[in-house]
Amino acid sequence: MTSFKNFIKNLLVDEEGATAIEYALIVAMVSIVVVALMPGVKDALVSIFGKITVALNAA
């Protein structure tokens, strides 16, 4: 049980993954802006996700 407590304690003080999460959030925000400002990209993404949905429903 002590090793589990040590694991949780180390997990809470470890800040290494925080930077990766911050970068992922920045990339997500930039992606949303790009999709919103470029109708061609939006239409292509809607089409791709539509095809994926149809394929998954058929499986």
Protein Blocks (a to p, Z undefined) as FASTA:
>chain_A
ZZmmmmmmmmmmpmklmmmmmmmmmmmmmmmmmmmmmmklmmmmmmmmmmmmmmmmmZZ
